[in-house]
Amino acid sequence: MLTRYVKGYKIDRQKVADLVEAANRKDPLVDAGIRSVVARLNRSAYMNIATGYEPPTPEGARHLALIVALDVGYDQEQLKEKKLGDIDESIMAALPHVLVGPDVWELCE
């Protein structure tokens, strides 16, 4: 099976945790904060909320991240170089507070 990649913005759990003053990234309050972030995004501004793999840790562990998907493809380098065009103001408003990117992640399918 060919690997697909997703380009977009990662919803950063640590940034959300800091914003909602949660005890840690796994606090249920973080999940509620993420739902609130997604609800505030203009739904027509992105393809979907995708699940992508974070780069492996030094121990080889792979963690998942939620990605506000703007493009998907099979060529990672081509996606990295591809311009996204105008980014919706709802994404730009969330960017400094809870989003990281744009970048490319391996899609978890």
SVG drawing of the C-alpha trace seen along z (x, -y; Angstrom):
<svg xmlns="http://www.w3.org/2000/svg" viewBox="-18 -36 35 38">
<polyline fill="none" stroke="black" stroke-width="0.4" points="0.0,0.0 1.3,-3.4 1.8,-5.9 -0.2,-9.1 0.7,-12.4 -1.4,-15.3 -0.5,-18.9 -2.0,-21.4 -1.9,-22.5 -1.5,-20.3 -3.7,-20.9 -1.1,-21.1 -2.3,-19.4 0.3,-21.2 -0.8,-24.6 -4.4,-23.7 -3.5,-22.4 -1.7,-25.7 -4.7,-27.7 -7.3,-25.9 -4.9,-25.7 -5.1,-21.9 -2.9,-19.9 -1.4,-18.0 -1.9,-17.1 -4.0,-14.1 -6.5,-16.0 -10.1,-15.6 -10.2,-19.4 -7.8,-19.4 -10.2,-17.2 -13.0,-19.7 -10.7,-22.5 -9.8,-20.7 -13.6,-20.3 -14.0,-24.0 -11.1,-24.9 -12.5,-22.7 -16.0,-24.2 -14.6,-27.7 -12.9,-26.8 -14.7,-27.7 -15.8,-24.2 -15.4,-25.2 -11.8,-26.2 -10.3,-22.7 -10.8,-19.2 -11.3,-17.4 -9.6,-16.8 -7.1,-14.0 -5.0,-11.9 -1.3,-12.0 1.8,-10.5 4.3,-12.7 7.9,-12.1 9.2,-9.1 10.8,-9.7 14.4,-8.7 13.1,-5.4 11.1,-4.8 7.6,-5.5 5.1,-7.0 2.4,-9.3 -0.7,-10.5 -1.8,-14.1 -4.9,-15.8 -4.3,-17.8 -6.5,-20.4 -6.1,-18.9 -5.7,-21.3 -4.1,-18.9 -3.4,-15.1 -1.0,-13.3 1.5,-10.5 4.7,-12.6 5.8,-14.1 8.4,-16.4 6.0,-17.7 3.4,-18.5 6.0,-20.3 6.9,-22.5 3.3,-23.1 1.9,-26.5 -1.4,-26.4 -2.8,-29.7 -4.9,-32.0 -5.5,-30.5 -8.9,-31.2 -9.0,-33.8 -10.5,-31.2 -7.3,-29.1 -5.1,-32.1 -6.8,-33.3 -6.2,-29.9 -2.6,-29.5 -0.6,-31.4 -2.6,-29.9 -3.3,-26.2 -2.1,-25.3 1.4,-24.5 2.3,-24.5 1.9,-24.4 3.7,-21.1 3.4,-17.6 2.6,-14.4 2.2,-10.8 -1.5,-10.1 -2.8,-7.4 -5.3,-5.3"/>
</svg>
